[in-house]
Amino acid sequence: MSSGDKKAKNGSDDTRGVIDTPLGEDWLSIQPYVEGLSGFIGGCQTPMTIAVQGDWGTGKTNMMLLAERQLAPHGHFRLSDPPKNAPEATEEAPVYTIRFNTWQYSQFEMQGRLVGSLLENIGAHLLLAEPGKKGAEKRKEFLNALLPIASTAGLSVLQTGLGFVGLGALSGVVQEVSAEARVALAKRNGGAPVEDVAAVLVDVKAKFAAAVKELVTADGDADTGRLVVFIDDLDRLEPRKAVELMESLKLFLDVPHCVFVLAIDFSVVQQGVIDKYGSRMGRAKARSFFDKIIQVPFQMPVGAYRLEVFLDELIKETRLVLSDDERSSFLGLIQYSVGSNPRSIKRLINTFMLLRGISTIGRQQSDERGATGQSTALQLFAILCLQTAYPDAYLELVSGDVEESSIFQRFFVASEGNSTEADEVQNSADAEKLLVEAGIEAGGKRFGQLASEIMSQFKNRDGFDVGAFESVLRQAITTSSGADSTPSTSRRGPKVYGADARQQRIAQKAPWAARPGALALPEQFCTRLEDSSEQVHIGVPESDTQGWVIEVARKRVGMLHVRQKFVHVSLEPRWFKEKNPKFFYEKLRKQFAGDADLLERVDVNDYGGFIINRIKPTEAELLGRLADFWVDVIQEDLDKP
């Protein structure tokens, strides 16, 4: 039993998950970036607008929390969460901070007036700041100035929203200021709608500037402080809404003493610009739009994240026990799967803790029955890395016959080589189509590295343990989206056997195969093998019609990869009775010792399997010799007890 399995007990506190709420703690060792960003925010000329950029889950919110606490370490100036008994401010140049979460407010059907909600929120927070230190007339005027452009719900909706997001104290401030102002407004215009919205917005901007100056000016003359507004989760909005919000905000971004920090990824802006203005607005136009609003871009430093420190913190939080080797394997699997995305890593750890708990209970019950064969912690974690980073590829593997999956054949058994000849163009296109459908990156290099790491966790003395691999794939269905936990038949469909049936099936997807003699080369090989024993069959599955399966006693022992102008032949040793998996390659080398050209075409994997690439129709004699080699191997195996 691995050390990662030792402490999980049914009903104990040892099976814990980690929350995804940003805590404002540096678990990634990025303090230099935090200090650099906060130092710039606190010392730059104003007005200034900064974009914190990064993909979903890369830690933008946490970065802004860390920067805010660096800017306002005493809490008194963090207006979104000030302490109840705040001390009197002593700083000569205070930096006030306000946080606004666009996604939270959009949940209250306020997405159509997010700018108004933001300004109302800022106004309420400004009134809350240091009420005993000085008058707040300018700040009251700013909040009152918003009433003409408020929706029917107006500040009442703001009051409700503030309560739901944990800022109930501001509701009273809003109610007190707005009640009197609403009466005055009704008397002044009889409750009629505002006609000149542009004039009102200019007035709102002027009063906003005066309100900020009133707050940050120490003695009425010297301008010594600043207001920093953190606007989060813009990239959770619909891209078009995010762009519209940025456009509306532009009017208020150039107010003196203000620094606006927006969490937004450029790809969201690009899509929003296209959604709003049409496909003619490409990447260059989107970049121009972005640069007009954002003066300083700050990209999340994911390349600098110290994942080993982050993993150690998660291990501590979950009370997971890992040996040094297991910890190192966890890191390798993370790097080749979800990479440096903190949210994805947390999700990965949580799913692991869940399945680990289920597995532990199952192991206890199996022990009582005397059953064996439970997965290790590393095997389970490896499959979860595959499931989390490549969900479509995982579904392809788990939903049918694993060994007949094209993904399994390409990445877990043997490669088909890297020919660049013109007659392989279509085959390369088919291979890339497979990758796209499975959600794998072009070329599959990273997925191949992950597959190699996964295979290393399923090694036994005979090589790659396919049975254990398939078992853990199905064990992980519990945390999969879209997989069916009931036993299923292969999605590749049943195989057909015999020369005529093989030709009919392959011709359905490869019309060239219907021509007379098109399959003479592979059928020569098939006939030699099938004539050697009644237990040898070569079948063509329904979907991968060019991957012919060589079976001995109904167990798959190899593949014949049929192409228009050549074939590849691969041998898979795991179902042979021979216990030394490298025996077959050594036998091939001895038997073809004088054929250097053939041996140069052989690719060997770590488990003794090999593939002989690119046998052409002009090499029928060579394929015949290979067929004789196969017959010898099969007969020797059948003769063993």
WOKAKA-V528721 format. One record per residue. N is the residue number from 1. RES is the residue in three letters. SS is DSSP state (hx for helix, st for strand, lp for the rest). OMEGA is omega in whole degrees, 0 to 359 (* if undefined). Layout:
n:N res:RES ss:SS omega:OMEGA
n:N res:RES ss:SS omega:OMEGA
//
This chain:
n:1 res:MET ss:lp omega:178
n:2 res:SER ss:lp omega:181
n:3 res:SER ss:hx omega:177
n:4 res:GLY ss:hx omega:181
n:5 res:ASP ss:hx omega:193
n:6 res:LYS ss:lp omega:192
n:7 res:LYS ss:lp omega:180
n:8 res:ALA ss:lp omega:183
n:9 res:LYS ss:lp omega:180
n:10 res:ASN ss:lp omega:176
n:11 res:GLY ss:lp omega:182
n:12 res:SER ss:lp omega:178
n:13 res:ASP ss:lp omega:184
n:14 res:ASP ss:lp omega:178
n:15 res:THR ss:lp omega:185
n:16 res:ARG ss:lp omega:174
n:17 res:GLY ss:lp omega:178
n:18 res:VAL ss:lp omega:181
n:19 res:ILE ss:lp omega:181
n:20 res:ASP ss:lp omega:179
n:21 res:THR ss:lp omega:177
n:22 res:PRO ss:lp omega:185
n:23 res:LEU ss:lp omega:183
n:24 res:GLY ss:lp omega:178
n:25 res:GLU ss:lp omega:183
n:26 res:ASP ss:lp omega:178
n:27 res:TRP ss:lp omega:184
n:28 res:LEU ss:lp omega:178
n:29 res:SER ss:lp omega:180
n:30 res:ILE ss:lp omega:183
n:31 res:GLN ss:hx omega:177
n:32 res:PRO ss:hx omega:180
n:33 res:TYR ss:hx omega:178
n:34 res:VAL ss:hx omega:181
n:35 res:GLU ss:hx omega:179
n:36 res:GLY ss:hx omega:180
n:37 res:LEU ss:hx omega:181
n:38 res:SER ss:hx omega:177
n:39 res:GLY ss:hx omega:178
n:40 res:PHE ss:hx omega:180
n:41 res:ILE ss:hx omega:183
n:42 res:GLY ss:hx omega:185
n:43 res:GLY ss:hx omega:183
n:44 res:CYS ss:lp omega:172
n:45 res:GLN ss:lp omega:179
n:46 res:THR ss:lp omega:0
n:47 res:PRO ss:lp omega:181
n:48 res:MET ss:st omega:177
n:49 res:THR ss:st omega:185
n:50 res:ILE ss:st omega:176
n:51 res:ALA ss:st omega:171
n:52 res:VAL ss:st omega:189
n:53 res:GLN ss:st omega:178
n:54 res:GLY ss:lp omega:178
n:55 res:ASP ss:lp omega:176
n:56 res:TRP ss:lp omega:174
n:57 res:GLY ss:lp omega:182
n:58 res:THR ss:lp omega:173
n:59 res:GLY ss:lp omega:181
n:60 res:LYS ss:hx omega:180
n:61 res:THR ss:hx omega:181
n:62 res:ASN ss:hx omega:177
n:63 res:MET ss:hx omega:180
n:64 res:MET ss:hx omega:176
n:65 res:LEU ss:hx omega:179
n:66 res:LEU ss:hx omega:179
n:67 res:ALA ss:hx omega:179
n:68 res:GLU ss:hx omega:181
n:69 res:ARG ss:hx omega:175
n:70 res:GLN ss:hx omega:180
n:71 res:LEU ss:hx omega:183
n:72 res:ALA ss:lp omega:188
n:73 res:PRO ss:lp omega:185
n:74 res:HIS ss:lp omega:177
n:75 res:GLY ss:lp omega:185
n:76 res:HIS ss:lp omega:183
n:77 res:PHE ss:lp omega:176
n:78 res:ARG ss:st omega:191
n:79 res:LEU ss:lp omega:180
n:80 res:SER ss:lp omega:178
n:81 res:ASP ss:lp omega:181
n:82 res:PRO ss:lp omega:175
n:83 res:PRO ss:lp omega:182
n:84 res:LYS ss:lp omega:181
n:85 res:ASN ss:lp omega:185
n:86 res:ALA ss:lp omega:176
n:87 res:PRO ss:lp omega:176
n:88 res:GLU ss:lp omega:180
n:89 res:ALA ss:lp omega:179
n:90 res:THR ss:lp omega:182
n:91 res:GLU ss:lp omega:178
n:92 res:GLU ss:lp omega:181
n:93 res:ALA ss:lp omega:185
n:94 res:PRO ss:lp omega:173
n:95 res:VAL ss:st omega:179
n:96 res:TYR ss:st omega:180
n:97 res:THR ss:st omega:176
n:98 res:ILE ss:st omega:176
n:99 res:ARG ss:st omega:178
n:100 res:PHE ss:st omega:180
n:101 res:ASN ss:st omega:185
n:102 res:THR ss:hx omega:183
n:103 res:TRP ss:hx omega:179
n:104 res:GLN ss:hx omega:182
n:105 res:TYR ss:hx omega:179
n:106 res:SER ss:hx omega:179
n:107 res:GLN ss:hx omega:179
n:108 res:PHE ss:hx omega:179
n:109 res:GLU ss:hx omega:178
n:110 res:MET ss:hx omega:185
n:111 res:GLN ss:hx omega:179
n:112 res:GLY ss:hx omega:181
n:113 res:ARG ss:hx omega:183
n:114 res:LEU ss:hx omega:179
n:115 res:VAL ss:hx omega:177
n:116 res:GLY ss:hx omega:178
n:117 res:SER ss:hx omega:179
n:118 res:LEU ss:hx omega:182
n:119 res:LEU ss:hx omega:178
n:120 res:GLU ss:hx omega:178
n:121 res:ASN ss:hx omega:178
n:122 res:ILE ss:hx omega:181
n:123 res:GLY ss:hx omega:179
n:124 res:ALA ss:hx omega:179
n:125 res:HIS ss:hx omega:179
n:126 res:LEU ss:hx omega:178
n:127 res:LEU ss:hx omega:181
n:128 res:LEU ss:hx omega:186
n:129 res:ALA ss:lp omega:172
n:130 res:GLU ss:lp omega:183
n:131 res:PRO ss:lp omega:183
n:132 res:GLY ss:lp omega:187
n:133 res:LYS ss:lp omega:184
n:134 res:LYS ss:lp omega:177
n:135 res:GLY ss:lp omega:183
n:136 res:ALA ss:lp omega:185
n:137 res:GLU ss:hx omega:182
n:138 res:LYS ss:hx omega:180
n:139 res:ARG ss:hx omega:175
n:140 res:LYS ss:hx omega:180
n:141 res:GLU ss:hx omega:179
n:142 res:PHE ss:hx omega:181
n:143 res:LEU ss:hx omega:178
n:144 res:ASN ss:hx omega:182
n:145 res:ALA ss:hx omega:181
n:146 res:LEU ss:lp omega:186
n:147 res:LEU ss:hx omega:181
n:148 res:PRO ss:hx omega:182
n:149 res:ILE ss:hx omega:178
n:150 res:ALA ss:lp omega:176
n:151 res:SER ss:lp omega:180
n:152 res:THR ss:lp omega:178
n:153 res:ALA ss:lp omega:175
n:154 res:GLY ss:hx omega:184
n:155 res:LEU ss:hx omega:176
n:156 res:SER ss:hx omega:176
n:157 res:VAL ss:hx omega:178
n:158 res:LEU ss:hx omega:180
n:159 res:GLN ss:hx omega:179
n:160 res:THR ss:hx omega:180
n:161 res:GLY ss:hx omega:179
n:162 res:LEU ss:hx omega:179
n:163 res:GLY ss:hx omega:182
n:164 res:PHE ss:hx omega:182
n:165 res:VAL ss:lp omega:172
n:166 res:GLY ss:lp omega:181
n:167 res:LEU ss:lp omega:184
n:168 res:GLY ss:hx omega:181
n:169 res:ALA ss:hx omega:181
n:170 res:LEU ss:hx omega:180
n:171 res:SER ss:hx omega:179
n:172 res:GLY ss:hx omega:178
n:173 res:VAL ss:hx omega:181
n:174 res:VAL ss:hx omega:183
n:175 res:GLN ss:hx omega:183
n:176 res:GLU ss:hx omega:184
n:177 res:VAL ss:hx omega:188
n:178 res:SER ss:hx omega:184
n:179 res:ALA ss:hx omega:181
n:180 res:GLU ss:hx omega:182
n:181 res:ALA ss:hx omega:180
n:182 res:ARG ss:hx omega:178
n:183 res:VAL ss:hx omega:181
n:184 res:ALA ss:hx omega:181
n:185 res:LEU ss:hx omega:180
n:186 res:ALA ss:hx omega:180
n:187 res:LYS ss:hx omega:186
n:188 res:ARG ss:hx omega:185
n:189 res:ASN ss:hx omega:177
n:190 res:GLY ss:lp omega:178
n:191 res:GLY ss:lp omega:181
n:192 res:ALA ss:lp omega:179
n:193 res:PRO ss:lp omega:180
n:194 res:VAL ss:lp omega:181
n:195 res:GLU ss:lp omega:186
n:196 res:ASP ss:lp omega:182
n:197 res:VAL ss:hx omega:181
n:198 res:ALA ss:hx omega:179
n:199 res:ALA ss:hx omega:178
n:200 res:VAL ss:hx omega:180
n:201 res:LEU ss:hx omega:176
n:202 res:VAL ss:hx omega:179
n:203 res:ASP ss:hx omega:179
n:204 res:VAL ss:hx omega:180
n:205 res:LYS ss:hx omega:180
n:206 res:ALA ss:hx omega:180
n:207 res:LYS ss:hx omega:175
n:208 res:PHE ss:hx omega:179
n:209 res:ALA ss:hx omega:180
n:210 res:ALA ss:hx omega:180
n:211 res:ALA ss:hx omega:179
n:212 res:VAL ss:hx omega:180
n:213 res:LYS ss:hx omega:178
n:214 res:GLU ss:hx omega:183
n:215 res:LEU ss:hx omega:190
n:216 res:VAL ss:hx omega:180
n:217 res:THR ss:st omega:186
n:218 res:ALA ss:lp omega:188
n:219 res:ASP ss:lp omega:178
n:220 res:GLY ss:lp omega:181
n:221 res:ASP ss:lp omega:184
n:222 res:ALA ss:lp omega:177
n:223 res:ASP ss:st omega:190
n:224 res:THR ss:lp omega:185
n:225 res:GLY ss:lp omega:179
n:226 res:ARG ss:st omega:176
n:227 res:LEU ss:st omega:178
n:228 res:VAL ss:st omega:181
n:229 res:VAL ss:st omega:177
n:230 res:PHE ss:st omega:180
n:231 res:ILE ss:st omega:190
n:232 res:ASP ss:st omega:170
n:233 res:ASP ss:lp omega:174
n:234 res:LEU ss:hx omega:183
n:235 res:ASP ss:hx omega:171
n:236 res:ARG ss:hx omega:177
n:237 res:LEU ss:lp omega:169
n:238 res:GLU ss:lp omega:183
n:239 res:PRO ss:hx omega:180
n:240 res:ARG ss:hx omega:179
n:241 res:LYS ss:hx omega:179
n:242 res:ALA ss:hx omega:179
n:243 res:VAL ss:hx omega:180
n:244 res:GLU ss:hx omega:178
n:245 res:LEU ss:hx omega:179
n:246 res:MET ss:hx omega:178
n:247 res:GLU ss:hx omega:181
n:248 res:SER ss:hx omega:181
n:249 res:LEU ss:hx omega:187
n:250 res:LYS ss:hx omega:180
n:251 res:LEU ss:hx omega:187
n:252 res:PHE ss:hx omega:184
n:253 res:LEU ss:lp omega:183
n:254 res:ASP ss:lp omega:177
n:255 res:VAL ss:lp omega:180
n:256 res:PRO ss:lp omega:179
n:257 res:HIS ss:lp omega:183
n:258 res:CYS ss:st omega:170
n:259 res:VAL ss:st omega:177
n:260 res:PHE ss:st omega:179
n:261 res:VAL ss:st omega:185
n:262 res:LEU ss:st omega:174
n:263 res:ALA ss:st omega:184
n:264 res:ILE ss:lp omega:176
n:265 res:ASP ss:lp omega:184
n:266 res:PHE ss:hx omega:181
n:267 res:SER ss:hx omega:178
n:268 res:VAL ss:hx omega:178
n:269 res:VAL ss:hx omega:180
n:270 res:GLN ss:hx omega:180
n:271 res:GLN ss:hx omega:179
n:272 res:GLY ss:hx omega:178
n:273 res:VAL ss:hx omega:179
n:274 res:ILE ss:hx omega:180
n:275 res:ASP ss:hx omega:185
n:276 res:LYS ss:hx omega:188
n:277 res:TYR ss:hx omega:177
n:278 res:GLY ss:lp omega:185
n:279 res:SER ss:lp omega:179
n:280 res:ARG ss:lp omega:178
n:281 res:MET ss:lp omega:183
n:282 res:GLY ss:lp omega:184
n:283 res:ARG ss:hx omega:182
n:284 res:ALA ss:hx omega:179
n:285 res:LYS ss:hx omega:178
n:286 res:ALA ss:hx omega:178
n:287 res:ARG ss:hx omega:178
n:288 res:SER ss:hx omega:177
n:289 res:PHE ss:hx omega:181
n:290 res:PHE ss:hx omega:184
n:291 res:ASP ss:hx omega:179
n:292 res:LYS ss:hx omega:183
n:293 res:ILE ss:hx omega:184
n:294 res:ILE ss:lp omega:179
n:295 res:GLN ss:lp omega:181
n:296 res:VAL ss:st omega:174
n:297 res:PRO ss:st omega:176
n:298 res:PHE ss:st omega:181
n:299 res:GLN ss:st omega:179
n:300 res:MET ss:lp omega:187
n:301 res:PRO ss:lp omega:185
n:302 res:VAL ss:hx omega:179
n:303 res:GLY ss:hx omega:181
n:304 res:ALA ss:hx omega:181
n:305 res:TYR ss:lp omega:175
n:306 res:ARG ss:lp omega:186
n:307 res:LEU ss:hx omega:180
n:308 res:GLU ss:hx omega:177
n:309 res:VAL ss:hx omega:179
n:310 res:PHE ss:hx omega:179
n:311 res:LEU ss:hx omega:179
n:312 res:ASP ss:hx omega:179
n:313 res:GLU ss:hx omega:179
n:314 res:LEU ss:hx omega:177
n:315 res:ILE ss:hx omega:179
n:316 res:LYS ss:hx omega:181
n:317 res:GLU ss:hx omega:184
n:318 res:THR ss:hx omega:183
n:319 res:ARG ss:lp omega:178
n:320 res:LEU ss:lp omega:180
n:321 res:VAL ss:lp omega:179
n:322 res:LEU ss:lp omega:171
n:323 res:SER ss:lp omega:179
n:324 res:ASP ss:hx omega:180
n:325 res:ASP ss:hx omega:179
n:326 res:GLU ss:hx omega:178
n:327 res:ARG ss:hx omega:179
n:328 res:SER ss:hx omega:178
n:329 res:SER ss:hx omega:176
n:330 res:PHE ss:hx omega:181
n:331 res:LEU ss:hx omega:180
n:332 res:GLY ss:hx omega:179
n:333 res:LEU ss:hx omega:178
n:334 res:ILE ss:hx omega:183
n:335 res:GLN ss:hx omega:181
n:336 res:TYR ss:hx omega:180
n:337 res:SER ss:lp omega:184
n:338 res:VAL ss:lp omega:176
n:339 res:GLY ss:lp omega:187
n:340 res:SER ss:lp omega:181
n:341 res:ASN ss:lp omega:185
n:342 res:PRO ss:hx omega:182
n:343 res:ARG ss:hx omega:179
n:344 res:SER ss:hx omega:178
n:345 res:ILE ss:hx omega:178
n:346 res:LYS ss:hx omega:179
n:347 res:ARG ss:hx omega:179
n:348 res:LEU ss:hx omega:179
n:349 res:ILE ss:hx omega:180
n:350 res:ASN ss:hx omega:179
n:351 res:THR ss:hx omega:177
n:352 res:PHE ss:hx omega:181
n:353 res:MET ss:hx omega:178
n:354 res:LEU ss:hx omega:183
n:355 res:LEU ss:hx omega:177
n:356 res:ARG ss:hx omega:177
n:357 res:GLY ss:hx omega:178
n:358 res:ILE ss:hx omega:181
n:359 res:SER ss:hx omega:180
n:360 res:THR ss:hx omega:177
n:361 res:ILE ss:hx omega:178
n:362 res:GLY ss:hx omega:179
n:363 res:ARG ss:hx omega:179
n:364 res:GLN ss:hx omega:179
n:365 res:GLN ss:hx omega:178
n:366 res:SER ss:hx omega:178
n:367 res:ASP ss:hx omega:179
n:368 res:GLU ss:hx omega:180
n:369 res:ARG ss:hx omega:182
n:370 res:GLY ss:lp omega:180
n:371 res:ALA ss:lp omega:180
n:372 res:THR ss:lp omega:173
n:373 res:GLY ss:lp omega:179
n:374 res:GLN ss:lp omega:180
n:375 res:SER ss:lp omega:174
n:376 res:THR ss:lp omega:179
n:377 res:ALA ss:hx omega:181
n:378 res:LEU ss:hx omega:178
n:379 res:GLN ss:hx omega:180
n:380 res:LEU ss:hx omega:180
n:381 res:PHE ss:hx omega:180
n:382 res:ALA ss:hx omega:180
n:383 res:ILE ss:hx omega:178
n:384 res:LEU ss:hx omega:175
n:385 res:CYS ss:hx omega:176
n:386 res:LEU ss:hx omega:183
n:387 res:GLN ss:hx omega:183
n:388 res:THR ss:hx omega:185
n:389 res:ALA ss:hx omega:183
n:390 res:TYR ss:lp omega:185
n:391 res:PRO ss:hx omega:181
n:392 res:ASP ss:hx omega:177
n:393 res:ALA ss:hx omega:177
n:394 res:TYR ss:hx omega:180
n:395 res:LEU ss:hx omega:178
n:396 res:GLU ss:hx omega:182
n:397 res:LEU ss:hx omega:188
n:398 res:VAL ss:hx omega:188
n:399 res:SER ss:lp omega:181
n:400 res:GLY ss:lp omega:177
n:401 res:ASP ss:lp omega:185
n:402 res:VAL ss:hx omega:186
n:403 res:GLU ss:hx omega:180
n:404 res:GLU ss:hx omega:179
n:405 res:SER ss:lp omega:178
n:406 res:SER ss:hx omega:178
n:407 res:ILE ss:hx omega:179
n:408 res:PHE ss:hx omega:181
n:409 res:GLN ss:hx omega:184
n:410 res:ARG ss:hx omega:189
n:411 res:PHE ss:hx omega:185
n:412 res:PHE ss:hx omega:180
n:413 res:VAL ss:hx omega:181
n:414 res:ALA ss:lp omega:180
n:415 res:SER ss:lp omega:177
n:416 res:GLU ss:lp omega:182
n:417 res:GLY ss:lp omega:186
n:418 res:ASN ss:lp omega:181
n:419 res:SER ss:lp omega:179
n:420 res:THR ss:lp omega:182
n:421 res:GLU ss:lp omega:186
n:422 res:ALA ss:hx omega:183
n:423 res:ASP ss:hx omega:176
n:424 res:GLU ss:hx omega:184
n:425 res:VAL ss:hx omega:182
n:426 res:GLN ss:hx omega:180
n:427 res:ASN ss:hx omega:177
n:428 res:SER ss:hx omega:178
n:429 res:ALA ss:hx omega:178
n:430 res:ASP ss:hx omega:180
n:431 res:ALA ss:hx omega:179
n:432 res:GLU ss:hx omega:177
n:433 res:LYS ss:hx omega:177
n:434 res:LEU ss:hx omega:180
n:435 res:LEU ss:hx omega:181
n:436 res:VAL ss:hx omega:181
n:437 res:GLU ss:hx omega:181
n:438 res:ALA ss:lp omega:179
n:439 res:GLY ss:lp omega:180
n:440 res:ILE ss:lp omega:182
n:441 res:GLU ss:lp omega:181
n:442 res:ALA ss:hx omega:180
n:443 res:GLY ss:hx omega:177
n:444 res:GLY ss:hx omega:184
n:445 res:LYS ss:hx omega:182
n:446 res:ARG ss:hx omega:178
n:447 res:PHE ss:hx omega:178
n:448 res:GLY ss:hx omega:177
n:449 res:GLN ss:hx omega:178
n:450 res:LEU ss:hx omega:179
n:451 res:ALA ss:hx omega:179
n:452 res:SER ss:hx omega:178
n:453 res:GLU ss:hx omega:180
n:454 res:ILE ss:hx omega:181
n:455 res:MET ss:hx omega:181
n:456 res:SER ss:hx omega:179
n:457 res:GLN ss:lp omega:182
n:458 res:PHE ss:lp omega:178
n:459 res:LYS ss:st omega:167
n:460 res:ASN ss:st omega:186
n:461 res:ARG ss:lp omega:179
n:462 res:ASP ss:lp omega:181
n:463 res:GLY ss:st omega:183
n:464 res:PHE ss:st omega:182
n:465 res:ASP ss:lp omega:183
n:466 res:VAL ss:hx omega:181
n:467 res:GLY ss:hx omega:178
n:468 res:ALA ss:hx omega:179
n:469 res:PHE ss:hx omega:180
n:470 res:GLU ss:hx omega:180
n:471 res:SER ss:hx omega:181
n:472 res:VAL ss:hx omega:173
n:473 res:LEU ss:hx omega:182
n:474 res:ARG ss:hx omega:177
n:475 res:GLN ss:hx omega:184
n:476 res:ALA ss:hx omega:181
n:477 res:ILE ss:hx omega:182
n:478 res:THR ss:hx omega:183
n:479 res:THR ss:hx omega:181
n:480 res:SER ss:lp omega:175
n:481 res:SER ss:lp omega:174
n:482 res:GLY ss:lp omega:180
n:483 res:ALA ss:lp omega:178
n:484 res:ASP ss:lp omega:183
n:485 res:SER ss:lp omega:179
n:486 res:THR ss:lp omega:178
n:487 res:PRO ss:lp omega:183
n:488 res:SER ss:lp omega:174
n:489 res:THR ss:lp omega:184
n:490 res:SER ss:lp omega:176
n:491 res:ARG ss:lp omega:180
n:492 res:ARG ss:lp omega:175
n:493 res:GLY ss:lp omega:181
n:494 res:PRO ss:lp omega:179
n:495 res:LYS ss:lp omega:173
n:496 res:VAL ss:st omega:185
n:497 res:TYR ss:st omega:180
n:498 res:GLY ss:lp omega:186
n:499 res:ALA ss:hx omega:183
n:500 res:ASP ss:hx omega:180
n:501 res:ALA ss:hx omega:178
n:502 res:ARG ss:hx omega:181
n:503 res:GLN ss:hx omega:180
n:504 res:GLN ss:hx omega:183
n:505 res:ARG ss:hx omega:182
n:506 res:ILE ss:hx omega:181
n:507 res:ALA ss:hx omega:178
n:508 res:GLN ss:hx omega:182
n:509 res:LYS ss:hx omega:179
n:510 res:ALA ss:lp omega:186
n:511 res:PRO ss:hx omega:180
n:512 res:TRP ss:hx omega:184
n:513 res:ALA ss:hx omega:181
n:514 res:ALA ss:hx omega:181
n:515 res:ARG ss:lp omega:179
n:516 res:PRO ss:lp omega:177
n:517 res:GLY ss:lp omega:184
n:518 res:ALA ss:lp omega:183
n:519 res:LEU ss:lp omega:183
n:520 res:ALA ss:hx omega:183
n:521 res:LEU ss:hx omega:180
n:522 res:PRO ss:hx omega:180
n:523 res:GLU ss:hx omega:174
n:524 res:GLN ss:hx omega:179
n:525 res:PHE ss:hx omega:182
n:526 res:CYS ss:hx omega:182
n:527 res:THR ss:hx omega:181
n:528 res:ARG ss:hx omega:182
n:529 res:LEU ss:hx omega:184
n:530 res:GLU ss:hx omega:178
n:531 res:ASP ss:hx omega:185
n:532 res:SER ss:hx omega:182
n:533 res:SER ss:lp omega:177
n:534 res:GLU ss:lp omega:181
n:535 res:GLN ss:lp omega:180
n:536 res:VAL ss:st omega:178
n:537 res:HIS ss:st omega:177
n:538 res:ILE ss:st omega:186
n:539 res:GLY ss:st omega:179
n:540 res:VAL ss:st omega:179
n:541 res:PRO ss:lp omega:188
n:542 res:GLU ss:lp omega:186
n:543 res:SER ss:lp omega:181
n:544 res:ASP ss:lp omega:188
n:545 res:THR ss:lp omega:179
n:546 res:GLN ss:lp omega:176
n:547 res:GLY ss:st omega:184
n:548 res:TRP ss:st omega:187
n:549 res:VAL ss:st omega:177
n:550 res:ILE ss:st omega:184
n:551 res:GLU ss:st omega:172
n:552 res:VAL ss:st omega:184
n:553 res:ALA ss:lp omega:177
n:554 res:ARG ss:lp omega:176
n:555 res:LYS ss:st omega:183
n:556 res:ARG ss:st omega:181
n:557 res:VAL ss:st omega:180
n:558 res:GLY ss:st omega:181
n:559 res:MET ss:st omega:169
n:560 res:LEU ss:st omega:184
n:561 res:HIS ss:st omega:189
n:562 res:VAL ss:st omega:177
n:563 res:ARG ss:lp omega:187
n:564 res:GLN ss:lp omega:186
n:565 res:LYS ss:lp omega:177
n:566 res:PHE ss:st omega:175
n:567 res:VAL ss:st omega:169
n:568 res:HIS ss:st omega:177
n:569 res:VAL ss:st omega:180
n:570 res:SER ss:st omega:178
n:571 res:LEU ss:st omega:180
n:572 res:GLU ss:lp omega:191
n:573 res:PRO ss:hx omega:194
n:574 res:ARG ss:hx omega:181
n:575 res:TRP ss:hx omega:175
n:576 res:PHE ss:lp omega:179
n:577 res:LYS ss:lp omega:178
n:578 res:GLU ss:lp omega:185
n:579 res:LYS ss:lp omega:178
n:580 res:ASN ss:lp omega:186
n:581 res:PRO ss:lp omega:181
n:582 res:LYS ss:lp omega:179
n:583 res:PHE ss:hx omega:187
n:584 res:PHE ss:hx omega:179
n:585 res:TYR ss:hx omega:178
n:586 res:GLU ss:hx omega:177
n:587 res:LYS ss:hx omega:178
n:588 res:LEU ss:hx omega:181
n:589 res:ARG ss:hx omega:180
n:590 res:LYS ss:hx omega:184
n:591 res:GLN ss:hx omega:182
n:592 res:PHE ss:lp omega:183
n:593 res:ALA ss:lp omega:181
n:594 res:GLY ss:lp omega:183
n:595 res:ASP ss:lp omega:183
n:596 res:ALA ss:hx omega:182
n:597 res:ASP ss:hx omega:180
n:598 res:LEU ss:hx omega:183
n:599 res:LEU ss:hx omega:177
n:600 res:GLU ss:hx omega:181
n:601 res:ARG ss:lp omega:184
n:602 res:VAL ss:st omega:172
n:603 res:ASP ss:st omega:183
n:604 res:VAL ss:st omega:175
n:605 res:ASN ss:lp omega:185
n:606 res:ASP ss:lp omega:187
n:607 res:TYR ss:lp omega:176
n:608 res:GLY ss:lp omega:176
n:609 res:GLY ss:lp omega:179
n:610 res:PHE ss:st omega:177
n:611 res:ILE ss:st omega:177
n:612 res:ILE ss:st omega:191
n:613 res:ASN ss:st omega:163
n:614 res:ARG ss:st omega:173
n:615 res:ILE ss:st omega:189
n:616 res:LYS ss:st omega:179
n:617 res:PRO ss:hx omega:179
n:618 res:THR ss:hx omega:181
n:619 res:GLU ss:hx omega:180
n:620 res:ALA ss:hx omega:180
n:621 res:GLU ss:hx omega:179
n:622 res:LEU ss:hx omega:179
n:623 res:LEU ss:hx omega:177
n:624 res:GLY ss:hx omega:178
n:625 res:ARG ss:hx omega:177
n:626 res:LEU ss:hx omega:177
n:627 res:ALA ss:hx omega:177
n:628 res:ASP ss:hx omega:177
n:629 res:PHE ss:hx omega:180
n:630 res:TRP ss:hx omega:180
n:631 res:VAL ss:hx omega:178
n:632 res:ASP ss:hx omega:181
n:633 res:VAL ss:hx omega:182
n:634 res:ILE ss:hx omega:183
n:635 res:GLN ss:hx omega:177
n:636 res:GLU ss:hx omega:182
n:637 res:ASP ss:hx omega:180
n:638 res:LEU ss:hx omega:181
n:639 res:ASP ss:hx omega:180
n:640 res:LYS ss:lp omega:180
n:641 res:PRO ss:lp omega:*
//
